[in-house]
Amino acid sequence: SAMASVPSISKRMEYLRILFSLERNYRAQQKVHKNAMTKELDAKLKTALDESRLLILGAQVLFGFAFQGVFQELFRDVSPASRWLQGAALALLCASVGLLIAPSMYHRVACRGQSRHRAIHVAGTLTGWSLLPLTLGLGASAFVVFDVMAGREFGIAVGAALTATGLA
């Protein structure tokens, strides 16, 4: 009766075949799940980098407008303090562009072009931080323009309003 409870070799082989089949199916499902997660990560990273590239274009245009203002005839009428402020505004706008360029460089250099959660985090963080110098730079440039065109009080009001709106 003790021999009757031990499965035969053919039964054991059948159990092993079932076990290996289950293992193969499990591994195949894991591979499909991993591929789906990788595709989702790729899509999120592509979106983050594409949005950063679009913001770069806008920030570069604004930087260009602020930069060309220095070469206008009326700029010689600007007070020395406002000239320094315009220089600071240009530095802030340049910093904003740099922060917007950094995520794609991080992805290429630190992540070796591979999709990683860290790259998405860095892209979102740097893009968010780029808005602060952009807002401050635009507010300072607006002050300089309206200071010359409409007077100091109006320049302060417009520069502060633009900055406050951007920070809100």
C-alpha positions in Angstrom: 0.0 0.0 0.0 3.0 2.3 0.5 3.9 1.8 -3.1 0.5 2.7 -4.3 0.8 6.3 -2.9 4.1 7.0 -4.8 3.3 8.4 -8.3 4.7 6.5 -11.2 7.5 7.9 -13.3 5.1 8.8 -16.1 2.9 10.8 -13.6 6.0 12.5 -12.2 7.1 13.4 -15.8 3.6 14.8 -16.4 3.8 16.9 -13.2 7.2 18.3 -14.4 5.9 19.1 -17.8 2.9 21.0 -16.3 5.3 22.8 -13.9 7.7 23.8 -16.7 4.7 24.9 -18.9 3.4 27.1 -16.0 6.9 28.6 -15.6 7.2 29.4 -19.3 3.7 31.0 -19.3 4.6 33.1 -16.3 7.9 34.3 -17.8 6.1 35.2 -21.1 3.5 37.2 -19.2 6.2 39.0 -17.3 8.0 39.8 -20.5 4.7 41.2 -22.0 4.1 43.3 -18.9 7.7 44.6 -18.9 7.4 45.6 -22.6 4.1 47.4 -21.9 5.7 49.3 -18.9 8.8 50.2 -21.1 6.5 51.5 -23.8 4.6 53.6 -21.3 7.8 55.0 -19.8 9.2 55.7 -23.3 6.0 57.6 -24.2 6.1 59.7 -20.9 9.7 60.6 -21.4 9.2 61.5 -25.0 6.3 63.8 -24.0 8.3 65.4 -21.2 11.3 66.1 -23.6 9.0 67.3 -26.4 7.4 69.8 -24.0 10.8 71.0 -22.8 11.8 71.5 -26.4 8.7 73.6 -27.1 9.4 75.7 -24.1 13.0 76.2 -25.2 11.7 77.8 -28.4 9.5 80.2 -26.6 12.2 81.1 -24.1 14.7 81.7 -26.9 12.3 84.0 -28.7 11.7 86.0 -25.5 15.5 86.1 -24.8 16.0 87.4 -28.4 13.5 90.2 -27.9 15.0 91.2 -24.6 18.5 91.0 -26.1 17.7 93.1 -29.2 16.3 95.8 -27.0 19.8 96.7 -25.9 20.7 97.6 -29.5 17.7 100.0 -29.9 18.3 103.8 -30.1 16.2 104.5 -27.0 18.4 102.2 -24.9 20.9 105.1 -24.5 18.1 107.0 -22.6 17.8 104.2 -20.1 19.2 105.0 -16.6 22.3 103.1 -15.5 20.3 101.2 -12.9 17.8 100.1 -15.5 20.7 99.0 -17.8 22.0 96.8 -15.0 18.5 95.5 -14.5 18.2 94.6 -18.2 21.5 92.8 -17.9 20.2 90.8 -15.0 17.0 90.1 -17.0 19.1 88.7 -19.8 21.1 86.5 -17.4 17.8 85.2 -15.9 16.4 84.5 -19.4 19.6 82.7 -20.3 19.4 80.6 -17.1 15.9 79.7 -18.0 17.0 78.5 -21.5 19.8 76.5 -19.8 17.4 74.8 -17.4 15.2 73.9 -20.4 18.1 72.4 -22.3 19.4 70.4 -19.4 16.7 67.6 -19.4 17.6 66.4 -22.9 21.3 66.5 -22.0 20.7 64.5 -18.8 18.8 61.9 -20.7 21.6 61.6 -23.3 24.5 61.7 -20.9 23.4 60.3 -17.5 20.8 57.9 -18.8 22.8 57.0 -21.9 19.6 57.6 -24.0 17.6 55.0 -22.1 14.2 55.7 -20.7 14.3 55.8 -17.0 12.0 57.2 -14.3 14.8 59.4 -13.1 14.9 61.1 -16.5 11.2 62.0 -16.3 11.7 63.3 -12.8 14.6 65.5 -13.8 12.8 66.8 -16.9 9.8 67.8 -14.8 11.8 69.4 -12.1 14.1 71.4 -14.3 11.3 72.5 -16.5 9.3 73.7 -13.5 12.3 75.5 -12.1 13.0 77.2 -15.5 9.8 79.2 -15.1 11.1 81.2 -12.1 14.0 82.9 -13.9 11.8 83.3 -17.0 9.1 85.1 -15.0 11.6 87.3 -13.1 13.5 88.1 -16.3 10.4 89.1 -18.2 9.1 91.2 -15.3 12.5 93.1 -15.2 12.5 93.6 -19.0 8.9 94.9 -18.9 9.9 97.3 -16.1 12.8 98.7 -18.2 10.6 99.1 -21.3 7.7 100.8 -19.5 10.1 102.9 -17.4 11.4 104.5 -20.5 8.1 104.7 -22.4 5.7 105.7 -19.6 7.6 106.6 -16.5 9.1 104.8 -13.5 5.8 104.3 -11.6 4.0 102.8 -14.5 7.1 100.6 -15.2 7.1 99.4 -11.7 3.4 98.6 -11.9 3.7 96.7 -15.2 6.8 94.8 -14.2 5.4 93.9 -10.8 2.0 92.9 -12.3 3.7 90.7 -15.0 6.0 89.1 -12.4 3.1 88.5 -9.9 0.9 87.0 -12.7 3.7 84.6 -13.7 4.4 83.6 -10.1 0.7 83.0 -9.3 
